[in-house]
Amino acid sequence: MRISSSRRLFLKSAIAAPAAGTVFSRFLSAVEAKGLEKSDSGLNPIRDETTGLPLLKLPEGFRYQSFGWVGDVMSDGVITPEGHDGMGVISQTGDIVTLCRNHEIKGAKSFGPAELTFDSKAGGGCANLQFNVKSGKWLRSWTSLAGTVQNCAGGPTPWGTWLSCEETVIGPKESFRDVQYEHEKHHGWVFEVPAEGKATVEPLQALGRFVHEALAIDPAEGTIYETEDRDTAGFYRFLPNEPEVLTKGGRLQMIKIKGKDDLRTGARTGIRYEAEWVDIEDPLRRNTPGKEDGLGVYSQGKDKGATTFGRLEGCWFGDGVVYFNCTNGGEAGLGQVWSYSPKAQTLELVFQSPRHEILDSPDNLTVSPRGGLILCEDADLKPLRLHALSRKGELKTVAVNNIQLKSGQHGSLAGDFSGGEWAGACFSPDGEWLFVNIHDPGVTFAITGPWEELGV
């Protein structure tokens, strides 16, 4: 059954590795003692098995295939939209895995059919993709959700669906950054997308209206953890009234760290911060009363002493904890990686980047079935990199964006795209294939190789 295979995927990652504090302490000590510099040495341009172009730099022994480029025609006849972002494996039947991929677009109109469209004047949504892990071949893709706005990330569920998050609270016919949009409905929601069949296109409003980024689900409890991509952000959890049936509502809460109302700076590794949770009484509130700030949910938590983070993005459950990235947190403003233990009710700083050479602005993340972390960069530098933080506490660059296209090499695309951010990293349940996106120009990769040599 699809549901049981998806549950096994989550449970496998949940028990794969020891607690976060012991996993990463050696790396942190090495950085502090030796001033470790990150290097791309040992990575070479490798030709894509689909196009024949050297799109990525990878370690020796790795290979990959591109698929689902922006502008390609999908299996349902719809043109693949731009803005490839968050992604996850949501089911497996035999050797075939199904993924769901977000498309982060504000847009002018829906790219999909009416029956999959929430708002006909909104351009974001999702596409599902299938891949055969035995043959190592991409199979097909199709529209799975449309008419939403700025679908940035989200997360897979233990019951075999994808929860797609809107990174906005824009309303009907509003402008954003001096651009006028003609949206017909209010946005800022989470939507559920099945592996097969049609999405209901009804927002799960109880999960809150805020600038969503990603979410992760504790398979044991059914609790959903959510991140918020704002300079002043909260870390949330949703306690469903009925696990697996999110349309029946639940309770939204924001984390409060004892004695710490702001952890954008001043946090230290090796400390387990005690956490509690405060209720959000009105999860649909868009603004702080008397303001037009889009912080209606966040401000309710702050009124009760909840803790502020800076740009919370990637979020994934593994090792029995929830990992999440704070993209511009830390003293250098280059990013933090946190872990929250539901069992111990504690928060721990896993890693904080001291300089660009090591890690710059971690965004999406995932946990491999072997227990290591993959961290996607979203920074202003070129080229952007994909990193692995191993169970032994070693940080390595595992891929470099090398996309530079000449006219005629792939459709109408041309230019240097090496600054396109990495997004949507996720592993196949057997841990052999890493699926990942490059946001701009918009392309998905399946990468395989000796992951155990990298510790992930």
C-alpha positions in Angstrom: 0.0 0.0 0.0 1.1 3.5 -0.7 0.5 4.8 2.8 2.5 2.1 4.5 5.5 2.6 2.1 5.5 6.3 2.8 5.4 5.6 6.6 8.4 3.3 6.3 10.2 6.2 4.5 9.7 8.5 7.5 10.3 5.9 10.2 13.6 4.8 8.5 15.0 8.3 8.7 13.6 8.8 12.2 15.8 6.0 13.6 18.8 6.2 11.3 21.1 8.3 13.4 22.0 9.3 17.0 20.9 12.5 18.6 21.8 15.7 16.9 24.1 17.1 19.6 26.5 14.2 19.4 26.4 13.9 15.6 27.7 17.4 14.8 29.9 18.3 17.8 33.1 17.1 16.1 32.6 19.4 13.1 31.9 22.4 15.3 35.0 21.8 17.3 37.1 21.5 14.1 35.8 24.8 12.7 36.5 26.6 16.0 39.9 25.1 16.5 41.3 25.0 12.9 39.3 27.7 11.1 38.2 25.1 8.6 37.7 26.5 5.0 35.3 25.0 2.6 36.6 24.1 -0.8 35.2 22.8 -4.1 38.4 20.9 -4.8 37.7 17.3 -6.0 34.6 18.3 -7.8 34.6 18.2 -11.6 32.1 19.1 -14.3 30.1 16.0 -15.1 28.0 15.7 -18.2 24.2 15.3 -17.8 23.0 11.9 -19.0 19.9 13.6 -20.5 21.4 16.6 -22.4 25.1 15.8 -22.5 25.9 19.2 -21.0 28.2 19.7 -18.0 25.5 21.2 -15.8 26.8 20.2 -12.4 30.2 19.7 -10.7 30.2 16.5 -8.6 32.6 14.2 -6.8 34.2 11.3 -8.6 31.8 8.4 -9.0 28.6 10.4 -9.2 26.2 10.8 -12.2 22.9 12.4 -12.8 20.0 13.1 -15.2 18.1 16.3 -15.7 14.3 16.3 -16.2 11.3 18.7 -16.2 13.0 21.8 -17.5 11.0 25.0 -17.6 9.2 25.0 -20.9 9.1 21.3 -21.4 5.8 19.7 -22.2 4.5 17.5 -19.3 2.7 14.2 -19.8 -0.7 16.0 -19.4 0.2 18.5 -22.2 0.8 21.3 -19.8 4.0 23.4 -20.2 6.3 23.0 -17.2 6.2 26.3 -15.3 9.2 28.1 -13.8 10.3 28.5 -10.2 11.2 24.9 -9.2 11.3 25.0 -5.4 10.4 22.6 -2.6 9.9 18.9 -3.4 9.5 15.6 -1.7 9.0 11.9 -2.4 5.5 11.1 -1.4 4.9 7.5 -2.4 6.6 4.4 -3.8 5.0 1.5 -5.7 7.5 -1.2 -6.6 10.5 0.5 -8.1 8.5 3.7 -9.0 8.6 6.7 -6.7 6.3 9.7 -7.0 7.5 13.2 -6.1 5.7 16.5 -5.8 7.5 19.7 -6.8 6.5 23.2 -5.9 6.5 26.1 -8.4 7.1 29.5 -6.7 5.2 31.9 -8.9 3.0 34.9 -8.1 1.8 34.8 -11.7 -1.1 36.3 -13.7 -3.1 33.2 -14.4 -3.3 29.5 -13.5 -1.1 27.2 -15.5 -3.3 24.2 -14.9 -6.8 22.9 -15.7 -9.8 24.4 -13.9 -10.5 21.3 -11.7 -7.0 21.7 -10.2 -7.2 25.5 -9.8 -7.8 27.4 -6.6 -7.5 30.9 -8.0 -7.7 31.4 -11.8 -5.6 34.6 -11.6 -2.7 33.0 -9.6 0.3 31.4 -11.3 1.8 29.0 -8.7 1.2 25.4 -7.9 2.7 21.9 -8.1 3.7 19.2 -10.5 4.1 15.5 -9.7 6.9 13.4 -11.2 7.7 9.8 -11.4 11.1 8.0 -11.4 12.1 4.4 -11.6 14.8 3.8 -9.0 15.9 0.5 -10.4 16.3 1.6 -14.0 17.4 5.1 -13.0 15.0 6.7 -15.5 12.6 9.6 -15.3 9.1 8.4 -16.4 6.5 11.2 -16.6 5.2 14.4 -15.0 1.8 16.1 -14.6 0.0 19.0 -13.0 -1.2 18.3 -9.5 -2.2 21.8 -8.1 -2.6 25.2 -9.7 -4.0 28.7 -9.0 -1.9 29.2 -5.8 0.7 31.8 -5.1 4.4 31.5 -4.5 4.5 27.8 -3.5 7.9 27.9 -1.9 8.3 24.7 0.1 6.2 22.4 2.2 6.7 18.8 3.2 5.7 15.1 2.6 3.2 13.4 4.9 3.5 9.9 6.5 0.2 9.1 4.7 1.5 9.6 1.2 0.6 13.2 0.2 2.5 16.6 -0.1 1.6 19.7 1.9 2.4 22.7 -0.3 2.9 26.1 1.4 2.3 29.6 0.1 5.0 32.1 1.0 2.7 35.1 1.0 -0.4 36.6 2.6 -1.4 38.6 -0.5 -5.1 39.2 -1.0 -7.4 39.9 -4.0 -6.2 42.6 -6.5 -3.3 43.7 -4.3 0.1 44.9 -5.3 3.4 43.6 -4.1 6.7 45.5 -4.6 5.0 47.9 -7.0 3.5 45.1 -9.1 -0.2 44.9 -9.3 -1.7 41.4 -9.2 -5.3 40.4 -10.0 -5.7 37.5 -7.7 -9.3 36.6 -7.0 -8.9 35.1 -3.5 -7.0 35.5 -0.3 -3.7 33.6 0.0 -1.2 32.4 2.6 -2.4 28.8 3.0 -1.3 25.2 3.0 -2.8 22.8 0.4 -2.7 19.0 0.4 -1.7 17.3 -2.9 -2.1 13.5 -3.4 0.4 11.2 -5.2 -2.4 10.1 -7.6 -5.8 11.5 -8.3 -7.0 15.2 -7.9 -6.2 17.6 -5.1 -9.2 19.1 -3.4 -7.8 22.7 -3.9 -9.2 23.7 -0.6 -6.8 25.5 1.8 -6.1 24.0 5.2 -6.7 27.3 6.9 -6.3 25.9 10.5 -2.5 25.6 9.8 -2.4 29.4 9.8 -2.2 32.3 7.4 1.4 33.6 7.3 4.4 33.6 5.0 4.9 29.9 5.0 8.1 28.2 4.0 8.4 24.5 4.9 6.9 21.9 7.3 7.8 18.5 8.7 5.6 15.9 10.4 6.5 13.8 13.5 5.2 10.3 12.3 4.7 9.1 15.9 2.5 11.9 17.0 1.2 13.5 13.8 2.3 16.9 14.9 3.1 19.3 12.1 6.0 21.7 12.5 6.0 24.9 10.3 8.6 27.6 9.4 8.0 31.2 8.5 10.2 33.0 6.0 10.3 36.5 7.4 13.1 38.6 9.0 11.0 38.3 12.1 9.8 34.7 12.1 8.2 32.2 14.3 8.6 28.4 14.6 5.1 26.8 14.8 3.5 23.5 15.5 0.0 22.3 14.5 -1.8 19.7 16.7 -4.4 18.1 14.4 -7.7 17.1 15.9 -7.5 13.9 13.8 -4.1 12.9 12.4 -4.1 12.3 8.6 -7.4 14.3 8.3 -6.3 17.9 8.4 -9.6 19.2 7.2 -10.9 18.6 10.7 -8.8 21.3 12.1 -6.6 21.5 15.1 -4.6 23.9 17.3 -1.7 26.2 16.1 1.1 27.1 18.5 4.4 29.1 18.4 7.5 28.1 20.2 8.7 30.0 23.3 12.2 29.4 24.5 12.6 30.1 28.2 14.7 33.2 28.7 15.2 33.8 25.0 12.8 36.1 23.1 15.1 36.4 20.1 17.6 33.8 18.8 18.6 35.4 15.5 21.9 36.1 17.3 23.4 35.2 20.7 22.8 31.5 20.4 25.5 29.0 21.3 26.1 25.4 20.4 26.2 22.8 23.1 23.2 24.3 24.9 19.8 22.7 25.1 17.3 25.5 25.3 14.1 24.6 27.1 11.0 25.0 25.0 7.3 25.5 25.6 4.5 26.4 23.3 1.9 29.3 23.3 -1.5 29.1 21.6 -2.4 31.2 18.5 -6.0 32.1 19.1 -6.7 33.3 15.6 -4.7 31.5 13.0 -6.5 33.3 10.2 -5.4 36.8 11.3 -3.4 38.4 8.5 -2.1 41.6 10.2 -1.1 42.9 13.6 -4.1 45.0 14.8 -3.8 48.5 13.5 -1.1 47.6 11.0 -0.7 46.2 7.4 2.3 44.1 8.2 1.3 40.5 7.3 2.4 39.5 10.9 -1.0 38.7 12.4 -0.1 35.2 13.5 3.5 36.0 14.6 2.4 39.0 16.7 -0.1 36.9 18.6 2.8 34.6 19.6 5.0 37.5 20.5 2.3 38.9 22.8 2.7 35.7 24.8 6.5 35.8 24.9 7.3 33.5 21.9 10.7 33.6 20.4 11.8 35.3 17.2 14.0 33.7 14.5 15.3 35.2 11.2 14.0 33.7 8.0 13.2 30.2 8.9 13.2 28.0 5.8 14.0 24.3 5.3 12.4 21.9 7.7 12.7 18.0 7.9 12.0 15.3 10.4 14.8 12.8 11.1 16.8 11.3 13.9 13.8 11.7 16.1 14.1 15.5 15.9 12.9 18.3 13.6 15.8 20.1 11.8 15.2 23.5 10.4 17.3 26.3 8.8 17.5 29.9 9.8 18.8 31.3 6.6 20.3 34.6 7.8 20.6 33.8 11.5 23.8 33.9 13.5 26.5 36.5 14.3 27.7 36.6 10.6 24.1 36.5 9.2 25.0 33.5 7.1 22.7 30.9 8.6 22.0 28.5 11.4 20.8 24.9 11.5 18.6 24.0 14.5 17.1 20.8 15.9 14.0 20.5 18.0 13.4 17.4 20.1 9.7 16.7 20.6 10.5 14.1 23.2 12.8 16.3 25.3 11.0 19.6 24.5 14.4 21.2 23.8 15.9 23.3 21.0 19.6 23.0 20.1 21.8 24.9 17.7 23.4 22.3 15.4 25.6 24.6 13.3 26.1 28.3 12.7 28.1 29.4 9.7 31.0 31.7 10.5 31.9 32.8 6.9 30.8 32.5 3.3 33.5 29.9 2.3 31.9 27.3 4.7 28.2 27.8 4.2 26.2 30.7 2.9 22.4 31.1 3.5 21.1 27.5 3.9 17.6 27.2 2.6 15.9 23.8 2.0 17.3 20.8 3.8 16.7 17.1 4.0 17.8 14.1 6.1 19.2 11.1 4.3 18.1 7.5 5.3 21.7 7.2 6.6 21.3 10.2 8.9 23.3 13.0 7.3 21.9 16.4 6.3 21.8 17.9 2.8 21.8 21.7 2.9 20.8 23.8 -0.1 22.3 27.3 -0.6 20.4 30.4 -1.6 22.8 33.3 -1.6 24.0 36.1 -3.8 27.3 34.5 -4.7 28.2 32.4 -7.8 28.2 29.5 -8.1 25.8 28.2 -5.6 26.6 24.9 -3.8 24.9 21.9 -2.2 26.5 20.7 1.0 26.4 17.5 3.1 26.8 17.5 6.9 27.6 13.9 7.8 26.9 11.9 10.9 30.7 12.1 11.7 30.4 15.9 11.8 32.0 16.6 8.5 30.8 19.3 6.1 31.5 18.7 2.4 30.4 20.4 -0.8 28.7 17.7 -2.8 27.6 19.6 -5.9 28.1 23.0 -7.6 25.7 24.6 -10.0 27.5 24.8 -13.3 24.6 25.7 -15.6 25.8 27.9 -18.4 23.8 27.6 -21.5 24.5 28.9 -25.0 21.7 29.8 -27.4 20.2 26.6 -28.8 21.6 24.2 -26.2 18.2 23.8 -24.5 15.2 25.5 -26.0 15.2 29.3 -25.7 17.3 29.3 -22.5 20.7 31.0 -22.7 23.0 32.6 -20.1 24.9 32.0 -16.9 22.5 30.3 -14.4 25.2 29.2 -11.9 23.7 31.6 -9.3 20.3 29.7 -9.4 19.5 28.5 -5.9 19.3 24.8 -4.9 15.9 23.7 -3.7 13.8 20.7 -3.0 16.5 18.2 -2.0 15.1 14.8 -1.0 16.2 11.2 -1.1 14.6 8.1 -2.5 13.5 5.7 0.3 16.5 3.4 -0.5 18.9 6.4 -0.2 20.4 5.8 -3.6 19.0 8.8 -5.4 19.0 12.4 -4.4 16.4 14.5 -6.2 17.0 18.3 -6.2 16.0 21.4 -8.1 17.7 24.5 -9.5 15.2 27.3 -9.1 16.4 29.4 -12.1 16.1 28.5 -14.9 14.0 25.7 -13.5 15.2 22.1 -13.7 15.1 18.9 -11.6 18.0 16.5 -11.2 18.3 12.9 -10.0 21.8 12.3 -8.7 23.4 9.0 -7.6 26.8 7.9 -6.4 28.7 6.6 -3.4 26.9 8.7 -0.8 28.4 6.6 2.0 31.8 8.1 1.2 30.3 11.6 1.9 28.7 10.4 5.1 25.1 11.0 3.9 
